[in-house]
């Protein structure tokens, strides 16, 4: 689900447990706020779904721009794993 203007995402948290060691890391959104990521694959999936969202955030950027910004960080993390 992509969130419209006025709704702020405070965390992207994966809900599925995996048998392997759980990765827990922090990325930043486009405004510099910290986002805790506990499931990298679910976080990437969420950002892929919302990367084209046209809704504006209070900062002036779109939700899509924010998700593309976070997606670039998540993809770099995925390459390291």
Wavefront OBJ file of the C-alpha trace (Angstrom):
o trace
v 0.000 0.000 0.000
v 1.303 3.434 -0.919
v 0.467 6.178 1.512
v -1.039 9.547 0.483
v -0.111 13.020 1.694
v -0.015 13.397 5.457
v 0.703 9.756 6.248
v 4.248 9.195 7.407
v 5.926 5.821 7.295
v 7.967 5.267 10.419
v 9.083 1.712 9.741
v 9.208 -0.834 6.978
v 9.152 -4.113 8.821
v 9.104 -7.537 7.214
v 6.623 -9.841 8.886
v 7.908 -13.201 7.649
v 10.408 -15.080 9.746
v 13.178 -16.842 7.919
v 15.249 -19.788 9.059
v 18.461 -17.899 8.428
v 19.919 -15.230 10.684
v 17.652 -12.171 10.832
v 19.148 -9.057 9.290
v 18.250 -5.835 11.052
v 19.536 -2.576 9.652
v 18.623 1.065 9.266
v 18.240 3.153 6.121
v 17.033 6.728 5.702
v 14.081 8.089 3.804
v 14.351 11.096 1.497
v 13.862 13.507 4.437
v 16.643 11.886 6.486
v 14.380 10.006 8.911
v 15.648 6.589 10.032
v 13.792 3.498 8.838
v 14.396 0.148 10.531
v 14.433 -2.800 8.117
v 14.104 -6.322 9.496
v 13.247 -8.184 6.269
v 15.185 -6.962 3.265
v 13.110 -8.820 0.667
v 9.798 -7.499 2.026
v 11.184 -3.963 2.216
v 12.339 -4.151 -1.415
v 8.933 -5.511 -2.440
v 7.160 -2.624 -0.665
v 9.389 -0.012 -2.296
v 8.883 -1.608 -5.731
v 5.110 -1.393 -5.261
v 5.181 2.284 -4.288
v 8.019 3.697 -6.400
v 5.576 5.302 -8.863
v 3.184 6.790 -6.297
v 2.225 10.371 -7.218
v 1.093 11.401 -3.717
v 2.935 14.409 -2.302
v 4.552 14.338 1.119
v 4.742 17.401 3.399
v 8.418 17.755 2.379
v 7.348 18.432 -1.222
v 8.651 15.194 -2.707
v 6.343 12.437 -3.863
v 5.915 9.139 -2.049
v 7.332 7.516 -5.192
v 10.527 9.584 -5.003
v 10.867 8.571 -1.365
v 10.448 4.875 -2.151
v 12.930 5.054 -5.042
v 15.431 6.703 -2.683
v 14.976 3.928 -0.114
v 14.984 1.236 -2.826
v 18.442 2.296 -3.990
v 19.772 1.813 -0.441
v 18.007 -1.545 -0.072
v 19.388 -2.833 -3.377
v 22.932 -1.938 -2.262
v 22.362 -3.852 0.979
v 21.063 -6.850 -0.994
v 24.233 -6.889 -3.118
v 26.345 -7.052 0.038
v 24.460 -10.100 1.312
l 1 2 3 4 5 6 7 8 9 10 11 12 13 14 15 16 17 18 19 20 21 22 23 24 25 26 27 28 29 30 31 32 33 34 35 36 37 38 39 40 41 42 43 44 45 46 47 48 49 50 51 52 53 54 55 56 57 58 59 60 61 62 63 64 65 66 67 68 69 70 71 72 73 74 75 76 77 78 79 80 81
